[in-house]
Amino acid sequence: MVSSMTGFSRQELSAAEGTLVCEIRSVNHRFLEASLRLPESCRALESELRQTLARELRRGKVDCTIQHRAPSTAVAGLDIDAEALAGLLGRARELAAALPGTAQINVLDLLRWPGVLREQQGDNEALLATVRKLFAATVSELVATRAREGQRLAELITQRCQALSALLDQVRTRLPEIHLRVRSRLEERLRELGGELNQERLEQEIVLLLQRLDVAEELDRLGGHLEETGRVLAAPEAAGRRLDFLLQEFNREANTLASKSQDLETTRIAVEMKVLIEQMREQVQNIE
C-alpha cells in the first residue's frame, strides 16, 4: 500500500473535563520517530499513545501536541498536604531554635512552599479516557490524509513508469538500425585501410563489437523493474523501502545504457530516462 509520510491532522473535543485539542504533523524520515508534548494531567498516557502511533504508522517523523483547557465554570478547590506541612514546620522550628530571635514562621510562606498547597483533582480517569478517544480520532485522520497523499504519489510514479516504458520501446525499435549502422561503419573503415577483406574474420569482429554494444539485457532489466514497480504499488504492504531499492536499480541500468550507446538518439533517450528516474526517486522519498 502506498502511503505518504507527510500529513497533518487536528481534532478538538469539548467534554465535561474541559476542551482538548490534538494536533499531529508528520514528515518523511528513515524510521518512525515520535515526539509527544502532553499536559501534566495526561502525562501517564505517553507510553500508551506511542504504542498507538507504532501500530498505525511505520515510518516518519511525527510531532504530536495535546492541549487541555479546564472548563471555564470550574472552581478549583485547594487541599493542604498535611504530611508535607508537618515536615516543613518541623524543619522551620529546628531552624528557629538554632537561630533564636532571628527566624519567624510566616503562614503565607509555608503555603507557598511547593507541595504544601495543591489544587483538588477532578475525575482524572474520565479525562484520560477522553484523551484516548481524541488521540485515536486524530491518528485515524492522519492515516487517511497520508493515504490520500500516497495515492497521488502512486499516480505520479505510474505516469513516469508509462513514460519510461515508451522510451524503452523507442530504443528497442532502433536496435536493428543501430546494428546495421555499426556494421556499415566498420566495413567502410576497413575499406579505407585498403587490402583484401577476410569476410569470416570481419563477421567475427562485427559480432564481438555488437556484443560489447548490445543493450538488450539492460532494456530487459529495465522492463522487469517497471513490472516490479507496478506490483509493489499494488501490494498491501508498505512500499517505500522496496521502491527506493528499485530506483537504485533503475538508475544503474540507465547509466549502463548511456555508456554503451553508440547512437545519438539512444543517448538522448537514456538522458530522458535518468530525468524520469530522478523525479520518481524524489517522490519515493516521501512514501512510507
C-alpha positions as CSV (number, residue, x, y, z in Angstrom):
1,M,0.0,0.0,0.0
2,V,1.4,3.4,-0.9
3,S,1.1,5.9,1.9
4,S,2.9,9.2,2.2
5,M,4.9,10.1,5.3
6,T,3.7,13.7,5.0
7,G,0.5,14.6,6.7
8,F,-1.4,16.8,9.2
9,S,-4.5,16.3,11.3
10,R,-6.2,18.3,14.1
11,Q,-9.1,17.3,16.3
12,E,-10.9,19.3,19.0
13,L,-13.2,17.8,21.6
14,S,-15.2,19.5,24.3
15,A,-16.3,17.4,27.3
16,A,-17.1,17.8,31.0
17,E,-13.4,17.6,31.7
18,G,-12.7,20.7,29.5
19,T,-11.6,21.4,26.0
20,L,-9.0,19.1,24.4
21,V,-7.1,19.9,21.2
22,C,-4.8,17.3,19.5
23,E,-2.6,18.2,16.5
24,I,-0.3,15.7,14.7
25,R,2.2,16.5,12.0
26,S,4.4,14.1,10.1
27,V,7.2,14.4,7.6
28,N,9.5,11.9,5.9
29,H,12.1,10.0,7.9
30,R,14.0,6.8,7.6
31,F,12.3,5.3,10.7
32,L,9.4,6.1,13.0
33,E,10.4,8.9,15.3
34,A,7.6,10.3,17.6
35,S,7.7,13.4,19.7
36,L,4.8,14.0,22.1
37,R,4.0,17.2,24.1
38,L,1.4,16.4,26.7
39,P,-0.1,18.4,29.6
40,E,0.8,17.1,33.0
41,S,-2.7,15.8,33.5
42,C,-2.2,13.4,30.6
43,R,1.5,12.5,31.1
44,A,0.6,9.0,32.3
45,L,-0.7,8.2,28.8
46,E,2.6,8.9,26.9
47,S,3.7,5.3,26.6
48,E,0.3,4.1,25.5
49,L,0.0,6.9,22.9
50,R,3.4,6.0,21.5
51,Q,2.3,2.4,21.1
52,T,-0.9,3.6,19.3
53,L,1.3,5.5,16.8
54,A,3.6,2.5,16.3
55,R,0.6,0.3,15.4
56,E,-0.7,2.7,12.8
57,L,2.4,4.2,11.3
58,R,5.6,2.5,10.1
59,R,7.9,5.5,9.2
60,G,8.0,9.2,9.5
61,K,9.0,11.9,12.0
62,V,5.8,12.6,13.9
63,D,5.2,15.6,16.2
64,C,2.1,15.4,18.4
65,T,0.7,18.2,20.7
66,I,-2.2,17.8,23.1
67,Q,-3.6,20.9,24.9
68,H,-6.1,20.8,27.8
69,R,-8.2,23.7,28.9
70,A,-10.2,23.2,32.0
71,P,-13.9,24.2,32.0
72,S,-14.3,28.0,32.5
73,T,-17.1,27.3,35.0
74,A,-14.9,25.1,37.1
75,V,-13.9,26.3,40.5
76,A,-10.7,24.8,41.7
77,G,-10.6,23.7,45.3
78,L,-7.4,23.7,47.4
79,D,-6.0,21.0,49.5
80,I,-3.3,21.1,52.1
81,D,-0.9,18.2,52.3
82,A,-0.8,17.7,56.0
83,E,2.3,15.4,55.8
84,A,4.3,17.9,53.8
85,L,3.2,20.7,56.0
86,A,4.2,18.8,59.2
87,G,7.6,18.1,57.8
88,L,8.1,21.7,56.8
89,L,7.0,23.0,60.2
90,G,9.4,20.6,61.9
91,R,12.3,21.9,59.9
92,A,11.2,25.5,60.4
93,R,11.2,25.0,64.2
94,E,14.6,23.4,64.1
95,L,15.9,26.4,62.2
96,A,14.2,28.9,64.6
97,A,15.7,27.1,67.6
98,A,19.2,27.2,66.0
99,L,18.8,30.9,65.3
100,P,16.8,32.3,68.3
101,G,15.3,35.7,67.7
102,T,16.2,35.9,64.0
103,A,13.7,33.5,62.4
104,Q,9.9,33.7,62.3
105,I,7.5,31.4,60.8
106,N,5.2,33.1,58.2
107,V,2.0,31.2,57.3
108,L,1.9,32.5,53.7
109,D,5.4,31.4,53.2
110,L,4.5,28.0,54.3
111,L,1.6,27.8,51.9
112,R,3.8,28.9,49.0
113,W,6.2,26.1,49.6
114,P,6.0,23.5,46.7
115,G,3.8,20.5,47.6
116,V,2.1,22.0,50.6
117,L,-0.9,23.5,48.8
118,R,-2.4,21.8,45.7
119,E,-5.5,22.1,43.6
120,Q,-8.1,19.4,44.0
121,Q,-8.0,17.0,41.1
122,G,-11.2,16.1,39.2
123,D,-12.0,12.8,37.6
124,N,-8.7,12.0,36.0
125,E,-9.8,8.7,34.6
126,A,-12.6,10.3,32.7
127,L,-10.0,12.9,31.3
128,L,-7.6,10.1,30.2
129,A,-10.5,8.2,28.5
130,T,-11.4,11.4,26.6
131,V,-7.8,11.9,25.6
132,R,-7.6,8.3,24.3
133,K,-10.7,8.9,22.2
134,L,-9.4,12.2,20.8
135,F,-6.0,10.8,20.0
136,A,-7.4,7.8,18.2
137,A,-9.6,10.1,16.0
138,T,-6.6,12.3,15.2
139,V,-4.4,9.4,14.3
140,S,-7.1,8.0,12.1
141,E,-7.4,11.3,10.3
142,L,-3.7,11.5,9.8
143,V,-3.6,7.9,8.4
144,A,-6.3,8.9,5.9
145,T,-4.5,12.1,4.9
146,R,-1.3,10.2,4.4
147,A,-3.1,7.5,2.3
148,R,-4.7,10.2,0.0
149,E,-1.3,11.8,-0.5
150,G,0.2,8.4,-1.1
151,Q,-2.4,7.7,-3.8
152,R,-1.4,10.9,-5.5
153,L,2.3,9.9,-5.4
154,A,1.5,6.5,-6.8
155,E,-0.4,8.0,-9.7
156,L,2.6,10.3,-10.5
157,I,5.0,7.3,-10.3
158,T,2.8,5.3,-12.6
159,Q,2.7,8.1,-15.1
160,R,6.5,8.2,-15.2
161,C,6.7,4.4,-15.4
162,Q,4.5,4.6,-18.5
163,A,6.8,7.3,-20.0
164,L,9.8,5.0,-19.2
165,S,8.1,2.1,-20.9
166,A,7.5,4.2,-24.1
167,L,11.2,5.2,-24.1
168,L,12.2,1.5,-23.8
169,D,10.0,0.7,-26.8
170,Q,11.8,3.5,-28.8
171,V,15.2,2.1,-28.0
172,R,14.1,-1.5,-28.9
173,T,12.7,-0.2,-32.2
174,R,16.1,1.4,-33.1
175,L,18.3,-1.6,-32.3
176,P,18.2,-3.2,-35.8
177,E,19.0,0.2,-37.4
178,I,21.9,0.7,-34.9
179,H,23.4,-2.7,-35.5
180,L,23.2,-2.2,-39.3
181,R,24.9,1.2,-38.9
182,V,27.7,-0.2,-36.7
183,R,28.3,-2.9,-39.3
184,S,28.4,-0.5,-42.2
185,R,30.7,1.9,-40.4
186,L,33.2,-0.9,-39.6
187,E,33.2,-2.2,-43.2
188,E,33.7,1.3,-44.5
189,R,36.7,1.9,-42.3
190,L,38.2,-1.4,-43.3
191,R,37.8,-0.5,-47.0
192,E,39.5,2.9,-46.3
193,L,42.5,1.0,-45.0
194,G,42.8,-0.9,-48.3
195,G,43.7,-4.5,-48.8
196,E,41.6,-7.6,-49.2
197,L,38.9,-8.2,-46.5
198,N,38.6,-11.6,-44.9
199,Q,34.8,-12.0,-44.7
200,E,34.9,-14.6,-41.9
201,R,37.2,-12.5,-39.8
202,L,35.1,-9.5,-40.5
203,E,32.0,-11.3,-39.3
204,Q,33.7,-12.3,-36.1
205,E,34.8,-8.7,-35.4
206,I,31.4,-7.4,-36.0
207,V,29.8,-10.0,-33.7
208,L,32.3,-9.1,-30.9
209,L,31.7,-5.4,-31.4
210,L,27.9,-5.8,-31.4
211,Q,28.1,-7.9,-28.2
212,R,30.0,-5.1,-26.5
213,L,27.5,-2.5,-27.6
214,D,24.4,-4.7,-27.1
215,V,21.9,-3.1,-24.7
216,A,19.1,-5.7,-24.9
217,E,20.0,-7.0,-21.4
218,E,19.7,-3.6,-19.9
219,L,16.4,-3.0,-21.7
220,D,15.0,-6.3,-20.4
221,R,16.1,-5.5,-16.8
222,L,14.5,-2.0,-17.0
223,G,11.3,-3.7,-18.3
224,G,11.4,-6.1,-15.4
225,H,11.9,-3.2,-12.9
226,L,8.9,-1.5,-14.4
227,E,6.8,-4.6,-13.8
228,E,8.0,-5.0,-10.3
229,T,7.3,-1.3,-9.6
230,G,3.7,-1.8,-10.6
231,R,3.4,-4.9,-8.4
232,V,4.8,-3.0,-5.4
233,L,2.5,-0.1,-5.9
234,A,-0.5,-2.5,-5.9
235,A,0.7,-4.6,-2.9
236,P,-0.9,-4.2,0.5
237,E,2.4,-3.9,2.4
238,A,4.4,-0.7,2.8
239,A,6.1,0.2,-0.5
240,G,8.7,2.9,0.4
241,R,11.8,0.8,1.0
242,R,11.1,-1.5,-1.9
243,L,10.6,1.4,-4.3
244,D,13.8,3.0,-3.1
245,F,15.8,-0.1,-3.9
246,L,14.1,-0.4,-7.3
247,L,15.0,3.2,-8.1
248,Q,18.7,2.4,-7.4
249,E,18.4,-0.5,-9.9
250,F,16.7,1.7,-12.5
251,N,19.5,4.3,-12.3
252,R,22.2,1.6,-12.6
253,E,20.7,0.2,-15.8
254,A,20.1,3.7,-17.3
255,N,23.7,4.6,-16.7
256,T,24.9,1.4,-18.4
257,L,22.6,2.1,-21.3
258,A,24.0,5.5,-21.7
259,S,27.6,4.3,-21.5
260,K,27.1,1.6,-24.2
261,S,25.2,3.8,-26.6
262,Q,26.8,4.5,-30.0
263,D,23.8,6.3,-31.2
264,L,22.9,10.0,-30.6
265,E,19.2,9.3,-30.3
266,T,19.7,6.5,-27.9
267,T,21.9,8.7,-25.7
268,R,19.2,11.3,-25.7
269,I,16.6,8.7,-24.7
270,A,18.9,7.5,-21.9
271,V,19.2,11.1,-20.5
272,E,15.3,11.4,-20.6
273,M,15.2,8.1,-18.7
274,K,17.5,9.4,-16.0
275,V,15.4,12.5,-15.6
276,L,12.3,10.5,-15.1
277,I,14.1,8.1,-12.7
278,E,15.3,11.1,-10.6
279,Q,11.7,12.5,-10.5
280,M,10.5,9.1,-9.3
281,R,13.3,9.0,-6.7
282,E,12.2,12.4,-5.2
283,Q,8.6,11.2,-4.9
284,V,9.6,7.8,-3.4
285,Q,11.4,9.7,-0.6
286,N,8.0,10.7,0.8
287,I,6.5,7.2,0.7
288,E,6.2,5.2,3.9
